[in-house]
Amino acid sequence: MNNKQHPFSVVMTVFDQARELEERLPAFLTQEYEPGYEVIVVDESSTDETPDVLKLLKEKYKQLYTTFLPKPNAQTFRRKLAFNIGIKAAKYEYVIMTKLSIAPTDTDVFKALAEVLDTRAELTLGYVSKKRIRLQPFDTIEQAEGHITRMERRISKVCERKYGNYTWGRYDFIIVRKERTLDLLRLFEQKISTMKLIGIRIGILWENILRRSSTTVLYTE
C-alpha cells in the first residue's frame, strides 16, 4: 500500500461562491498533516465577492494559493481549463482534485487518506458520505476512463444525489499523480451520445459491484 506519506496539492475551482468559501475553505486549510500540503483555488471569473474573500483568506493561511480563469468564450471548456491552470501551479507530486462542497469534517482527513493511499495506482477516486470516505484505486488512467468520461461530460447541470454514489460511480474527488493529469484532463467535458452513456453507466454499475472488496473505507465518525 503506502510506506511513505507524500505532500498534497489540493486543487478546486469556484464561481460566485463567496459565502461558501468563508464557511468551508478553512476546513481544507487547517489540516494537521506533517508532510505538508497546499490548497490552490481557481476563480472562474466570479461576479460576487469571491475575489475579496480569497484575498482575505490568503492573508490568514500561508498554504493557500489563488489564481483565476479569464472569462472564456462560449466554445471554451471552463472546468477543464480551470483545473489545468490550478494543476500547473501545483508543486507536489500528488494532486487532489476536489470541490468546495466536499470540505473535510476533521483536521486529520489528509493524514488518514495518506495512510491508506495505494501509491501504486495512477489514479484514485474518492466517494464521500456522511460517516465515511471510500477510496477506489485504478492502476492506470485508462482503467478509470468510463468513470471520468461520465462524470466530467459536457452538461449544463449535474444532479446531486445522496445515495448510491459509489455504486453508480459518482465520485467526489480524484487523487492523481501530477505527471498523469494531462491524460486525465483529456477525458473531461466530452460530448457523449445517449446510447454510449447508458453503456458506460451499466459498465460502472457492474464493475463497482464486483470491485467493492478492492476499495478502502475510512470512517469519519
N, C-alpha and C positions, 0 to 999 in steps of 0.2 A: 504494500500500500504506500505509505508515506513515511520515510525515515528522516526527512528534513522538512521543516516548515519554511515557506517562502513568503516574502512580502507580496502584497496585493496592490494592483492598481484597479480601483473601482470606478467604472465609467457609467454615467447616466445622462440622459437628455431631458430637458424640461421646456415647457412652453406655457406661459401665463400661470405659473404655479407658486406665486409669491407666498401665499399663506401656507401652502403645504410645505414649502421649503423651510419656513420658520418652525413648523411643527415637527417635521420628520428628518430633515437633513442632519441635525445634531446627533441623532442616533447612529448615523454612519461615522460621524467624526469623533465619537467618544469611545471607540472600541479599544479594549485593552489587549493589544497584540504586539508582542515584543519584536518580531522580525520587521515590523513596520508596514505602513500602508499609506496610500494617497487616495483622495476622492476627487475625481475630475467631473465637473458638471458642465455640460454643453448647453447653452441657452439658444433655443431655436428662434431668435429674434422676438422675444416676448414683448407684449404691448402693455403689460401691467407693471407692478413694482418689482418684478423678479430681478432685474439687474441691481437694484438698490439693496435688496435683501442679500443677494450673493456677495456684494461688496462688504456689507457689514459682517457677514459670516466669515469672510476671508480674513478680516482683521482679528477675529477671535480664534480661528483654527488654522494653524500653520500648514496642516496637511491637506487643505482644500485648495484646489486649482480650478479656475473657471475660464471658459472661453466661449465663443459664440459662433453660430452658423448664420452668415448673412442671409437675408430674406431671398429665397430662391425663386426661380420662375416656376410655372405650373408643371413643367416637364421634369423637374428635379426630384429625386427621391430624398426627402428630408431626413427621415430616420437613419437611413443608410449613411448619408453624408455626415450627419451629426456624430454618429458613432465613430466614423472614420477619423474625424477631427479629434475626438477625445482619445482614441486609441493611439494616434500618432504622438500625442502629448504624454502618453503613459511611459513611465521609466522602469517598470518592473516586468518580469517575465510572465507572471500570471495575471490575467485581466479578468475581472468580474464585470460583466455587462448586465446591468440591472435597471430597475426603475424606482423612482422616488417612493412610490406607494408601498414597496416591499421593504420597509425600514426594519433593522434589527430590533428584536424585543429585549435584548440584554447586551451587556458590554463585552461578552466573551464569544459572540457568534463567529467572528472571523477566526478566532483560536480554535473553536470546535470544528469549523469547516476544514481548516488546515490539517488538523489531526487525523481526519479520515479521508482527505482528498487522495484519490488514486493518481499519482503523478505520472503513471504510465499512459494515462488516457490523454488524447489530444484535446478533448472537449468533455465537459461535464454539465449536464442540465440540472437545475435546481427547482424543486417544487415546494412552495411554502404553504402550510396550512396553519391553523390556529395553534396547534400544540407540537408541530414537528416540521422538519425540513428533510425532504428526500433528495438524495443525490443519485443521478443516473449517468455513469461514465460511458464514454464511447472511445474505442481505440483510435478511431480516425474521424475526421470531419465528415467524410463521405458516408459513414455509417449513420450519422445523425441528419443526413440531408433531408429526409422526409419530415422530420420534426421541425427543422429550421424553416424549410420552404413553406410549410403550412402555417406556422405561427407568424412569420415575418412577411407574409404575402402582401401584395398591394391592395389594401382595403381601406375604406374610409372610417370604419369603426370596428373595434374589437369588443365583443360582448364579454363582460366579466361574469364568470360563473363560480359558485362557491364549492361545488363538489365535483369529484372525478377528474381533477386536473391532471394527475399523473396518468390515469388510465387513457385519457384522450390526448396526452402529450402537450397540455397547456402549461408550459414551464414558466417560471417567474424570473429566473436569471441564468446566465451562462458563465461558466468558468472555462477559459481557453488560454492556451499559450499565445503570447503576442505574435510570435512568428507565423502562426496559422490564421490570424484574424482576417487577412486579405481574402483567403479562400472562404472563410465563413461569411464575410460580408457579400460575397458574390451570390449567396443564396437569399439575400434579403430583397424584399419588395418585388417579387416576380409576379407576373400575371399567370394565373392557373385556371384551367378550364374546370367546369363543374365535375366532369367525369374523373379527371385526374385528382381533384381534391377529394372526392369520395374514396377513390382508391388509396390515397395517402392516409386518410382517416382510418380506414379499415385496417391497413397495414400497421399503423401505430397502435391501434387497439389490440390487435393480435400480438404484436411484438411486446408491448408493455405488460400484458397479462403473463406472457411466457417469461419475461425477464425480471419480473418483480423481485425474485430472490437475489438478483445480482445488484440491486440497488442498496444504498446505505441510508439509514434513517437516523436523524438526530432529533431527540426530544427536547423541546424548548421550555417545557413546564414540568 
